[in-house]
Structures are given as structure tokens and as C-alpha cells.
Amino acid sequence: MQRQKIFFICLVLLGALPAGYFSIRTLGSLASFFTLKGAAPARISRWEVKETNGKFPLKGYYSFESDGVVWYGATRLEEPWHHNEASAVAALQAKAKANWIVWFNPMDPSHSSLEKRFPSGLLIRTLLCYGVIFYFIFLFRRFAKNNL
């Protein structure tokens, strides 16, 4: 019985590692999402395509005005990233023609982004990790109850 107890404790601890990691990332993303309340038209100064781990994300450099002050920023657009440079450049040409809005924190306009997306993917991963932990705890309690 002692070995099974140690085994289940190890399972819970192993489940807690990714849950902690995703919790920290989710909390950071949620904080960023909810603090980006202000919006202003963006003036894109340039676009960049730079290879990162075999994929090609787009990065935009921009400026915007808030309370009479001009702020500058850069945003690497979120996935999906392109698998080759030619498709990234084609997407970049389409994005360069669009009108962009900068999302920024009204209390600290230096924190800004061209995209404001709710981190639903991270939230789902976090909830799945906690679901696995609760499942292991449920299994342990059921196993302990049956072996008494």
C-alpha cells in the first residue's frame, strides 16, 4: 500500500509541473489581455520576416499617439506562423495594406501590441492539466478506498 501511495503522489507531482508552468503563462497572458484597454490608430513604420525555429513569423514596428505623446513599439504577430519565407512575404504584403489598431495600457502606454487575443488555448491547456491532477487524486482515493 505504501508503494502505491508514493506512486500516486509522484503522479500528482508530475501533473503539477506542467499545470504550474501553464498557470504562470496563462496568468501573464490574462493580465496582458485585460490591461490592454486603450486603442489608437497605428502608423506602421516597417515589417520584418525573421526565421525562428524553422518558421517565419511577421513582426511589425509601429508608433501611435496617446495623450499627445508618441509611443513606439514592436509586435511579433501570433501564430499561425509561415512555413517558408515566400508565404510569409506574401502575407506581409497583404497585412501592410491593412489599417492597424494598437492596443495599449492607458496607465503605461509603453506596453502595447498590434494584436489583442484572449489566451483561450493556454487557458484550455491549464484546465486540462488541472483535470489530470484531479483525476489522479480521484484514482488514488478510489484505489485507497478499495484496498482498505
KABELPE-V684527 format. One record per residue. N is the residue number from 1. RES is the residue in one small letter. PSI is psi as a letter, one per 20 degrees, with the letter a starting at -180 (* if undefined). OMEGA is omega in whole degrees, -180 to 180 (* if undefined). D_CENTER is the distance of its C-alpha to the mean C-alpha in Angstrom with 2 decimals. Layout:
BEGIN
N_RES_PSI_OMEGA_D_CENTER / N_RES_PSI_OMEGA_D_CENTER
END
This chain:
BEGIN
1_m_h_-179_41.56 / 2_q_h_180_40.29 / 3_r_g_179_38.67 / 4_q_h_180_36.84 / 5_k_g_178_35.61 / 6_i_h_179_34.27 / 7_f_g_-179_32.67 / 8_f_h_176_30.82 / 9_i_g_177_29.75 / 10_c_h_178_28.34 / 11_l_g_179_26.46 / 12_v_g_179_24.93 / 13_l_h_178_24.04 / 14_l_h_176_22.49 / 15_g_h_-178_20.40 / 16_a_h_-180_19.45 / 17_l_g_178_17.98 / 18_p_h_178_14.95 / 19_a_g_178_14.78 / 20_g_g_179_14.75 / 21_y_g_-179_12.10 / 22_f_h_177_9.64 / 23_s_g_-180_11.13 / 24_i_g_179_10.52 / 25_r_g_-179_6.78 / 26_t_g_179_6.85 / 27_l_g_177_9.54 / 28_g_g_180_8.15 / 29_s_h_178_5.46 / 30_l_g_178_8.56 / 31_a_g_179_10.85 / 32_s_g_-179_9.51 / 33_f_g_-175_9.66 / 34_f_i_178_13.08 / 35_t_i_178_14.51 / 36_l_m_-175_14.20 / 37_k_h_-178_17.44 / 38_g_q_178_19.65 / 39_a_q_179_20.05 / 40_a_q_176_22.40 / 41_p_p_-179_23.50 / 42_a_q_170_22.16 / 43_r_o_-178_24.60 / 44_i_p_180_23.06 / 45_s_h_177_25.02 / 46_r_q_175_23.85 / 47_w_q_-178_21.48 / 48_e_q_172_20.77 / 49_v_p_-178_20.10 / 50_k_p_-178_19.54 / 51_e_p_177_19.40 / 52_t_o_179_16.62 / 53_n_l_176_17.36 / 54_g_j_178_19.58 / 55_k_r_-172_17.34 / 56_f_n_176_17.62 / 57_p_q_177_14.79 / 58_l_q_179_16.11 / 59_k_p_-180_16.03 / 60_g_p_175_17.81 / 61_y_p_-171_19.83 / 62_y_r_172_20.98 / 63_s_q_178_22.99 / 64_f_r_-178_23.49 / 65_e_p_177_25.93 / 66_s_p_-180_25.53 / 67_d_k_177_28.72 / 68_g_j_-180_30.76 / 69_v_p_178_28.68 / 70_v_p_180_26.97 / 71_w_q_180_23.50 / 72_y_q_179_21.87 / 73_g_r_177_18.33 / 74_a_q_180_16.38 / 75_t_p_169_13.17 / 76_r_o_-176_12.03 / 77_l_q_-177_11.31 / 78_e_r_179_8.48 / 79_e_q_14_9.89 / 80_p_p_176_12.57 / 81_w_r_-176_14.08 / 82_h_q_-177_17.85 / 83_h_i_175_20.06 / 84_n_r_-174_22.78 / 85_e_h_-179_23.53 / 86_a_g_179_25.86 / 87_s_h_177_23.42 / 88_a_g_180_20.93 / 89_v_h_178_23.91 / 90_a_g_178_24.97 / 91_a_h_180_21.63 / 92_l_h_179_21.72 / 93_q_h_178_25.20 / 94_a_g_-179_24.20 / 95_k_h_-179_21.34 / 96_a_h_-180_23.77 / 97_k_i_-176_26.10 / 98_a_q_172_23.73 / 99_n_p_-175_23.73 / 100_w_q_175_20.44 / 101_i_p_177_19.47 / 102_v_p_173_17.72 / 103_w_p_-178_15.78 / 104_f_r_176_16.63 / 105_n_o_-178_17.33 / 106_p_h_179_21.08 / 107_m_h_-179_21.85 / 108_d_n_-176_20.30 / 109_p_i_177_20.10 / 110_s_i_175_19.11 / 111_h_o_-175_15.49 / 112_s_r_-180_14.84 / 113_s_q_174_12.87 / 114_l_i_-179_14.20 / 115_e_q_175_11.45 / 116_k_o_-179_10.53 / 117_r_p_175_8.62 / 118_f_p_-176_8.45 / 119_p_m_-176_5.54 / 120_s_h_179_8.54 / 121_g_g_178_7.72 / 122_l_h_-180_6.23 / 123_l_g_178_9.16 / 124_i_g_178_11.50 / 125_r_g_179_11.05 / 126_t_g_180_11.70 / 127_l_h_177_14.61 / 128_l_g_178_15.94 / 129_c_g_178_16.16 / 130_y_h_175_18.03 / 131_g_g_178_20.11 / 132_v_g_179_21.19 / 133_i_g_180_22.19 / 134_f_h_176_24.21 / 135_y_g_177_25.75 / 136_f_g_178_26.94 / 137_i_g_177_28.38 / 138_f_g_178_30.07 / 139_l_g_-180_31.52 / 140_f_g_-179_32.81 / 141_r_g_179_34.46 / 142_r_g_180_36.00 / 143_f_g_180_37.16 / 144_a_h_-180_38.63 / 145_k_h_-179_40.37 / 146_n_h_-177_41.96 / 147_n_j_178_43.20 / 148_l_*_*_45.03
END
